Every structure is written in C-alpha cells, then in structure tokens.
Amino acid sequence: MPPLPRIGLPPKAVLWVDDESELLEPHRLFLAGKGIDVTVATNADDAVEMIRRKPYDLLLLDEQMPGKRGLDAFREVRELAPTMPVVMISKSEDDATLREALGADVKDYLVKPVSPRQVLAVVTKVLEGPRIRQQAVARAFVERFRAMELERTPDTDWRAWVERFDELMRWDVDLAAAGERGLYDSLRGLYPDMHREFFAYMQTAYPEWLKNLEGDRPPLSIDVVSEFVLPVLARDTRVVFVVVDCMRLDQWRVIEPTVAALFDVETTHYFAVLPTATPYARNSLFSGLFPGEIAARFPDWWGERDDESLNAHERELLEAQLMELKVQASVRYQKISTPLDSDDLERHIATAIGPEGISAFVFNFVDLLTHGRSESAILYEVARDEIALRQLTLQWFQRSALLSVLKEAARKKITVVLTSDHGSIHCTTPATVFAKRDATHNLRYKFGEDLRAERPEQAMLVTNEDLLRLPRRGLGANTLLAVGNTFFVYPTKLREYQSRYRGSFLHGGVTPEECIVPLALLTPK
C-alpha cells in the first residue's frame, strides 16, 4: 500500500482536467482518502486560468477534449508552471500520440479506462517516488551495514575484493543521491579499514601475480586489449576503444545510466599496474607490456623525462601490441585533452570512427580535473569531495565529445569497450617521507635511493623494482607507494605541501579507488 503523506504536511494538490467530470467523482473521493486533494476542470482554458491563480503539485490532463487538445494545453501550462509534473490520460492507444506526449516530457501516460488504484499509483510515483526510493535505500543499507562491518578476512582473494569494493561504491553513490548524510558518514567509516586491508593484501598478492602470470590472478592493464578489445574486433571487424583517464568506479556509475540509454551495458573490472599513474598504467594498457618491458623494448620512448612525454607513443604501442599478437588491423587514435581537441572531434564526428579496425579515443578531462583541482581555488570549491567530483564528471559527460562519440557508435551499431587506466583518491593525510635529492617529486609514488616513510604503515616500500616489473633505476633505488588517503610530504616542506595538496584527488598509490578499474562492454541496442 502506498504510504500516506507525512504528518504535518498539507495534502498534495492535484488538478484533473477532463470534460467527463461526472466520471471523476469516485477517483476524487478515493484519492481524498489517501490525503490527495483533487480539483476538477472540464476544459483546458479553465485549467490554464486556475493554474494562474493557484499552484498545483500535479496536473492530470486528458488528451482528447472538445476544443483545445491536451497536448496544446500542455504547452501553455509549461509556460505558466515549467516545473509542475504532468500526466497525460487518453482513450487513444495510438503509438504516435504516445510518442508525442512522451516527447513533450510528460511524466507518465495512462490509457482509459483507469481505475482509482491506477491513478493513485501514478500520482504516488510522481509526487512521492523520490522520497520512497530514498527511504528504501536507507532501510536496505541499515540492514546490510552490520554484515559489511563483519566481512573482513585476511584471506580475501581478488574476486572478493572486486565484489567488496563494487558494493561500497554502489552504496556510496546511492546514499549520496538519497541525501542520507548520516548513513553516508557511517559508510565512509568503513574505508580506513578497507584501505589497510587492501594494502596488506596487495603487498603480497601483486608481486605473486606478476611472478606467475599463468596463475590465478585478475585481468591487469596488460590484458585489456587482448582480453576485451580484440575479441570484439575479431567478431565485428571493428571496435571503438575509449579510455577515460583517471576515471574511478563511482564516476563510471553516475554516467552509466546515460550510456545505458544507447547501449546494453556489461561492466567488469581489472586491476591497474603499479604505480597507478598515467605513464605506467596507460602505457601498459596500450602496449600489453609492463613498464619495465616497455623501457627495455622501446628505450627511445621511455627515459628520464617528464611524465607527459612518457605517454606520447600510445598509438605506436598499440600497433606494436597488435603486431606482436599477429593481428592485422588498422588503428585510428585520437587524444582529447583541450577544448580545441574536443571541438575538432565534434566537427568531424561522422568520420572519427573508422570503417574497420580499432578506433581508439583517450579523454583526459577527468585526469585534468583532478590535477587542476590543487592549482585552482575555484575548482577546489566545485569538486571539494567525492560527491562533488561525481556531479562535475556527470555534468562534463553530458556535454562532452565523449558522449558524441558514443552516440555515433550507437548509430552505426558499433560495439564500444570503455574503460580507464587508473582511478584516484581524495587525499587528506600527509605522510612524511625521507629521501635523497634524486627522488622523484610525485605525491603518491616515489623512486630514489634510501627512500622511507616515517610511518611504515603509510607506504608500500619495494626495494627491488623487478618485483613490480618497473624500469631499472640502478643499485639502491627503491619504490615507495602511498596507501590509504595519504600524500607524501618532506619534513622540510611540511606546511607548504599540506596547505597546497591536502584535499586533492591524486593517484599512483595502492588503494581500491586507484587500482580496481571499471571496464564496460557497450553493445548497441
């Protein structure tokens, strides 16, 4: 039974427009018993005048009336009350009328005859649906929370880690959308233990995966093209491959509904290679090689240069991987990093996707957003936490060239593999590290001699780069990877780094947010 209106609130006011007013009395009485006040108008002109004089919560509008059609009246009502929801009621089962009504953005469409309970159901859905869904999310989380607290075992394997993290991200998105701040804070209280346990797990498991690639391990960055892209290419002779740099699982979850309007969506996950930073993770993704193997095989493309230049050969790395796998396919590659890049792609969208082979697109907006946040006070305020970052990501996506690419692929019935190279984490805790002058300057990972963290539990120390299949840096070189929500600071620059980087979204470390990456297979509807 639909819930009664909350105590203390006035009854909902509904205006029902229908020339057969004598048939509405049973409906009016039934709805009144449920706390819904129904006013009846017998024609569209009277209804418009009534709306001028008084606000209503919902309009029930008959489509076929003498004089003005319901859809014509709807357009007038929209000018007077642009936010008032409208439900169309009609005797017509004609598909064209239904499409016209839904295209005009009515909330629902009922075909006569209708029962009082049918009307109650649609009124409740429109007026109380969001609140009912919020209450359902809250109840479900309260029932599940205790079990989630207890589901902590040191023997968790990679599949269980994916399931655990995926569930946390779903609750994170749902509770935030429901506005349940107290429950959301309870959920976030689970994260510190998750981070500690994931660090302990990865410290042992990750080197074992790399030591025995034929063993039981998750898909890694090196497997994305061979395991997910090439099977689609072999089946269809063409595929669109999209990499959204630095996209977390929760960011994917908020844009997924928009994508699902165009495609059947199947989401899976893979683990990014360490460090979870663009030069390492994305090059491994395109090449099918670990960073150390890239540096050894293509030394001209890998050296002691700035990070951005290390990603200048992604197309060549993808072509080299195809050659290694003896796959003959053409490659189109486009990187979108600036508004000019985006505008250029939009102008040439009809020819951006090749007639065959792999059409690869790299979108850098999300990564630029997280990096730029520490440099811009305005951006810092706009994306001050995970919830705001998701909202900003969704707003970007809905107006992006990426959505245009997906629409074009859907129109041409081309399957898309959409993923990221790594995620990011909201860093609020400084971790003091000691290093020599040769140490790299990254905030979540460092290479250099005699590296160490003041508190060992805040970083994963690796003294042999071969364990991570990283490029060799010489004797005595260590690798330090941040864990939890920490960022590295030097004792001599503690205050400077704290004021500048606290609250930043960073990557390169060892957390589920950075390591467990969404990968979606998008099949056109």
N, C-alpha and C positions, 0 to 999 in steps of 0.2 A: 504494500500500500504506500503510495507516495506520501512523504512527510507533510504535516501541516505547517503553515507558516510559523516562524519563530515567535514566541510570546513577546509581546511588547511592540511588535512591528505592525504597521497598518496593513489592511488587506491589499493584495495586488489588484490593480485596476486594469480591466480588460475592456476594450471597445470591440464589439462584434458587429460587423456591417453585413446585413443580409436582407433582401427585400421580403423574404418569407419569415417575418419576425415572429409570427404565431407559433412556428415550429421550434423556436429557440427557448421557449419558457422552461421546458424540462431541463435543458442544458444549464440555463441560468440558475435555477434552483439547486441543481446538483453541485455546480461549481461554488455557489454561495456557501453551501455546507462544508466546503473544503477551504473556506477563507479567501475565496477569489470573487471580487465584486465585478459583475458583468453589466455593462451598459450597451444597449442595442441601438443601432442606427439603421434605418431602412433603405438608405441610398448613399451614394458616395459623396454628394455635395454636403449633406448634413454631417457626415462623418468628418469631412475636412474642417467644417466650421466648429465642430465640437473639439477637435484637436487644437484648434486655435485658442480655445478658451481654457482648456484643461489638459495637463499632461497625462498620458496613459502609459502603463508598463508594457502593454502588448496590444497589437491590432490583429483581429481575426477578420479576414477580408474575403468576401465572396467574389469570385471571378466573373460570373455571369449574372448581371443585374440589368434591369431596364435603364436606359440612359448610358451613363458612363461605365465602362468596363472596370473591373477590379484592378487590372494592371495599369490602366490610365490613372486611376485614383492613387495607386501606389506611388506613382512618380510625383504627384502633388504632395502626398504625405511625406515623402522623403525630403522635400524642400522645407517643410514645416518642422519635422522631427527626424533628423537624419540618423539618430541612434536608436529610435524605437524599433524593436523587432516586429516583423510582420509574418503571419502565417496565412497562406492562401488556401481557400476552401473552394472546391469547384465540383460540378457534376461531370465535367469533361475528363475523360481518361486519355485524351489526345496527347501524344508524345510532344508535339510542337508546343502546346500550351504549357506542359510541364517544364520543358527546356527553357521557354521564355520566362517563366516565373522564377526558376532557379537561377537563370542568368541575370535576373534583376536583383538577386541577392535576398530573396525571401528566406526566412529561417527554416520553413518546412512547408509541405504541400499535402493537403488532405483531399480525398475524393469522397463526395457524398454518395450514399448516406453515411453519417458518422454517429457513433454512439457517444453518450456523455463521458464514458471512461476513455475513449479515444481522444476526445478533446482535452480531458484532464491530463492525460499522459503527455500530449504535446505541449500544453501550457506549462506543466511542471518541468519538462525537459528544457524549454526555452528560458523560463524565469528562474528556476531553481537548480538547473543542471550543473553549473559550475560549483555551487555550494555543496551539492550532493556528492559530486566527484571529489571535492576536497575532503569531505568527511570520510568518504570511503578510503581514500589514500591514507588518511591519518589512522583510521582503525586498522587497516592492513599492516601499516608499519609498526604500530604498537604491538600487534600480535606477533610480528616477525622479529622484533628488536632483540628480545631476550635470546632467541636462538642464534642470532647473528653474533651476539656477545660471546656465546659459548663455542662458536665454530672456529676455534683457533688450535690448530695442531701443527707441531713442527714437521710432521711427515707429509704435509700438503704437497701434491705434485703440481706440475704446471697447468694441467687442466682444471684442477680445483682452484688454482689462483685466478685463472681467467674467469671462472664462474663467480668466485667471490667478488672480484673487482667489478665485473659487469653488473652484478646485483647492487653493489654500493653506488655505482654511477647512475643506475636507474632510479634508486631512491633519492639520490642527490638531486636529480633533475625533477622528479615528481614532487618531492616535498617543497622544493623551492617554488615550483609552479603553483602549488596549493597554498603558498603563503604561510606554511606551518613553521614559523621561526623556531619555536621551542623544540619541536621534534627534529628539525633540521640541525640544530645545535647538538642534539643527542647523537644524531648520525655522525656528525663531524667528530664527535668524541671517540669514535671507533678508529679514526685514521692514524693517530700516533702508533697504536699497537700494530696496525696493519703495516705501516712503514718499517717498523723494527723487525717484524717477522719476515717481510719480503726481503729486506737486506740480508738477514741470516740465511734465508733460502737461496738467494741469488749468489751469495758468496761461495757457496759450494756447487750449486746446480749449474750455473752459467759456464764455468770452466769445464765441467764434465760434458755439457752439450757440445762444446767446441772441440773437445778431445775425441769424442766419439759421435761424429755426425750421423752415423747409421743407427745410433741408439734411439731410445725413447726420448724425444725432445720436441719442443714446439716448432712450428714454422718460424724462421728467423728472416731478417731483412734479405739475406742472400737467396731465399726461396721464393720471394714474392712473384718475380717474373716467371720462373719455371713452373711453379705450382698453381698459380692463379691466372696469369695473363696468357701464357702460351696455350693452355687447353682451350680457351675461348677462341684464340687465333686459329688453332688447328680445326676447330669445328666450323667457324664462321668466315674464315679468311681475313677478317678484320676485327679490330677491337680498339676501344678508346681506353687509355690508361691515364688516370688522373691521380696526381699526388698533391694533396693539400698540406703544405709544410707545417709541422708543429701543431697538428690537429689532435686534440685529446678525444678520448672516447665520449665524454659527456658533450663536447661540442658537436660531434657527429650525431649524437642522439637528438639534439634540438633541431638540426637541419634535416634529419631523416624524414619527418612527415612531409616536408615539401618535396623531397625526392620521390617519396612513395606515391605521389600523385602521378608521376611519369613512368615509374618502373616498379616491377616486383623486386623487393629488396631482400637480399640474404646477407646478413652480417656475420663475419667471423673475426678472428683476431690473430695477430702474430706478435712476436717479441722483437723489438728493435735491438740491434747490436749495440754494445757498449764501446765508447760513451754514446749516450743518446743525444748526439749533436749532429747537425746537418752534414758537416764534412764527412763524418764516419757513417752515419746511418743511411743517408740518402745515396751516397756513392755505392755503398754495399747493396742497396736496393736495386740500383740500375745495373750494376756490374755482375751481381751474383757472387761477389768475392768479399772476403773480409778485408778491412783496411790495410792490414799488413801485406796481403796478397796483391792489392791494388798498387801499393807503393813499390813492391818488388817487380811486378809485371809491367807497370806503366810509370817508371820513375819520372818521366817528363811531366806527368800530370799530377804528381804528388811531391811536395817538397816543403821546406820550412818557409811557407808563405802565409799570407793572411787567410783566414777561414773561407772568405767568399770565393777566392780564386780556386780553392780546392774543389769547388762544385762547377767548374767551367767546362767540364767534359762529360756531362751526363749522357748526352746523345751518343757520343763515341763509346762510352762504357756499355750502354745498352746494345749498340751494334756489335761490340766485341763479344758480349754475352751470347747474342744470337748466333754469331759465327762459331763460338765455342760449342754451342749446343747443336750446330749444324741445322739451324732453322733459317730458311731463306724467306725473308720478309722485309718489305720497305719500312722505314721508320720516319715518321714526322714528329718533330719535337718543338715545343714552344714553352718558354718560361714567362710567366706573367708576374712581374714584380712592381710595376708602377702603373699609375692611371693611364699613361700613354700606351703601355703594353695592353692594358685592358681595353681601351678604346680601339686599338688596332685589331684586336681579336674580334671585337663586336662587329667591326666594319666588314671583316672577311669571314664571318661565322659560317657562311654557306659552303666555303671551300676549306675550312680549317680542318675538317675530318677527312682523311684520305679515303679513296675508294677501296683500298685494301691495305693490309699490313697493320702496323701499330701506330696509332695517333696518340702521342704522349703529351700531357699538359702538366706543368708544375705551377701551382699557385702559391705565391709567397705571402699573401696578405696576413694570414694568421700568425706566421712567424714574425713578420714586421710589426704586427700589433703588439705581440708580447715583448719584443725587443724595444720598440719605441716607447712603451709604457714607462720605462725607467728614465727616459730622456725628456718626456713631456708631462708637465703638471696637469694639463687638461686631459690627456689620455689616461693619466694615473687616476683621475677622479671618475672618468667614464667607465673604466674597467678596473675597479678597485678590488674585486674579488671574483671567485669562480662564477657566481650567478651573473654578475655584470658582464664578464667575459663571454659567457654563452649568449647573452642577449645581443651583445655587439656583433658576435660572429653570425648570428641569425640575421640581423639587420644587413650586414655586409652581403651575406649569401643571397638574400632575396633580391638584391640589386646588382649582382655580380656577373662578370663574364663567365664564371664557372656555371652558373645556372643556365646561361645561354648555350654553353657547350652541351650540357645535359639535355636541354630541350631539343637541340639539333640532333643529338644522338638518338633520342627517343623518336623523333620524327622520322629518322632514317632507319629505325629498327636495328640499331647497333648496340650490342652489349657493352657495358662500361664496367671496368674494375676501378673502384675509387678507394684510395687509402691515404695514409700519411707516412712520414718517415720516422717520426717520434712524437711524443707529447710534450707537456710542460708541467711545472708545478709551481704553486703560489708559495714563494719563499719568504718566511718571516723570521727565521732564526739564524743569526750569524754563527759561523763555525770558524774559530781561529786556526790558521794553518801556518806552518813554518816551512820555509823553502829558500833555496839559493836564488841568485839573480836570474839564473837561466830558466826558471819555472815559467810555464805559460800563464796567461792572465785570465783564463776563463773562470767564471764564478761557480760552476757546478762540477768541473773536472779540471785536473791539472796534470802536467807532465814535468818531470825535472828530477834533479838529484836531491837526495836526503829530504824528500817530502814527508811530512807527517802532520796529522791533525792533533791539536791539543787534547781533544776528547776523542779517542779511537772509535767510539760508537757513532760518531757523526760522519764518518767517511769510510769507504772501502779502499783499503790500501793493497795494491798489487805490485810486487817487486819484480815480476817477470812479465814483460809485455807479451811474450809468446803465449801466455795463458789466455790472453784476450785476443790473440791474433792481430795485434796492433803493429804499426811500423816500428822498427827498431830505432832507438834513440841513443844507443851506446851504453857502456857499462855504468852501473849505478843509477840509471834512470828509473824512476818509479812512476806509477799512475795512482792518482787519488780521485775517487769518485764520490760525490756528495750523496748522502742518504737522507730520507725524511725531507722536511721543508727547509733545509739549511742552505746557506750560500757562504762561500769561502771569503774570509777577510784576513788581512795580515795584521799582526799586533801593532804595527807602526801606522796603519791607516784605518784603525777600527771605526772611529767615529765617522770618517768620510764615507766608508763603504756602507755603514749602517744607514746613514741618512739618505744615501743615493739609491741603494738597491733593496732595502727592506720593503717587502710587499710586491716585489717584481715577480713576473712569471718567467722562470728560467728553465733550462733543460741541459742535459749532459750527465745527469746522475742516475741513481738506481732507485726508482720508485715505480709502482704500477702505473701512475699517471704518465710517466715518461716512457716506460718500457712496453706496456701492453697496448698495442696499436689496433684500431679498428680497420677492417678491410671489408668492403661491401661489393658484392656482385649484383649489378643492376641490369635486369633483363627487361627490355621494353614491353609495355603492356599492349 
